[in-house]
């Protein structure tokens, strides 16, 4: 996991799973990565693997824009950009007033 200037990134080694055996979803405030494959034969017999990883979506990250990709060397990468500010930064001009901020009470 890395929080970068403009995005949040998760890299996960999933070498024991094919793309069809992986799911990525947003559930509430979590990104969930699930992998499962049924019995496979290897040199020692049969093996079945399953995992579930949950990552809390950090504040300021847009969960609606999460993307995932699987590299040729079986690294699953999820990228979530930071939310853009609702309002762009702007300079607020300062006006000068000839009157004092607090007026003194009038003497009677």
C-alpha positions in Angstrom: 0.0 0.0 0.0 1.2 3.4 -0.9 -0.4 6.8 -0.4 1.0 9.1 -3.0 0.4 12.7 -3.8 -2.4 12.1 -6.2 -3.5 8.5 -5.6 -3.7 5.5 -3.3 -2.1 2.3 -4.6 -2.3 -1.3 -3.5 0.0 -4.0 -5.0 -0.7 -7.7 -4.3 1.1 -10.8 -5.5 -1.6 -13.2 -6.7 0.5 -15.7 -8.6 -1.5 -18.7 -7.5 -4.8 -17.4 -9.0 -6.0 -16.8 -12.5 -8.0 -13.6 -13.3 -11.3 -15.6 -13.3 -10.5 -16.6 -9.7 -10.2 -13.0 -8.4 -12.7 -10.4 -7.5 -12.3 -6.8 -6.4 -15.1 -4.8 -4.9 -16.0 -1.8 -2.8 -18.0 -2.8 0.3 -18.9 0.1 2.5 -15.7 1.9 3.4 -13.5 -1.1 2.4 -11.8 -2.4 -0.8 -12.1 -6.2 -0.7 -9.9 -8.5 -2.8 -11.0 -12.1 -2.8 -9.2 -15.0 -4.5 -10.2 -18.7 -4.5 -9.5 -21.8 -6.5 -10.7 -25.3 -6.1 -8.6 -28.4 -5.7 -5.6 -28.5 -8.0 -3.0 -31.2 -8.2 0.6 -30.3 -7.5 3.7 -32.4 -6.8 2.5 -33.2 -3.3 -1.2 -34.0 -3.9 -4.1 -31.5 -4.1 -4.2 -27.9 -2.9 -7.1 -25.5 -2.5 -6.3 -21.8 -1.8 -8.5 -18.9 -0.8 -7.8 -15.4 0.6 -9.7 -12.3 1.5 -8.0 -8.9 1.9 -9.8 -5.8 3.1 -8.3 -2.3 3.0 -10.1 0.7 4.5 -10.5 3.4 1.9 -8.5 6.3 3.2 -10.2 9.7 3.8 -9.9 11.8 0.7 -9.8 8.9 -1.8 -12.6 8.5 -4.3 -13.9 4.9 -4.0 -16.0 5.3 -7.1 -12.9 5.6 -9.2 -10.9 2.6 -8.1 -9.4 0.7 -11.0 -7.5 -2.7 -11.0 -5.1 -4.4 -13.4 -3.2 -7.7 -13.4 0.3 -7.7 -14.7 1.9 -10.5 -16.7 3.9 -11.4 -13.6 0.7 -11.8 -11.5 0.8 -8.6 -9.5 -2.7 -7.2 -9.0 -2.6 -3.3 -8.8 -5.4 -1.2 -7.5 -5.3 2.6 -8.0 -7.7 5.1 -6.4 -7.3 8.8 -7.1 -7.8 11.4 -4.4 -11.1 13.2 -4.5 -10.9 16.6 -6.2 -11.8 19.5 -4.0 -15.4 20.5 -4.6 -14.3 24.0 -5.1 -11.1 25.1 -6.8 -8.6 27.2 -4.9 -9.1 30.9 -5.4 -7.7 34.1 -4.1 -10.3 36.2 -2.2 -9.7 39.9 -2.7 -9.4 42.2 0.3 -11.3 45.4 0.2 -10.3 48.5 2.2 -12.9 50.4 4.2 -12.3 54.0 5.4 -14.4 53.3 8.6 -13.0 51.7 11.8 -14.2 48.2 12.5 -15.7 49.2 15.9 -17.3 52.5 16.4 -17.0 54.3 19.7 -20.3 54.9 21.6 -21.6 58.5 21.2 -21.3 60.7 24.2 -24.5 62.4 25.3 
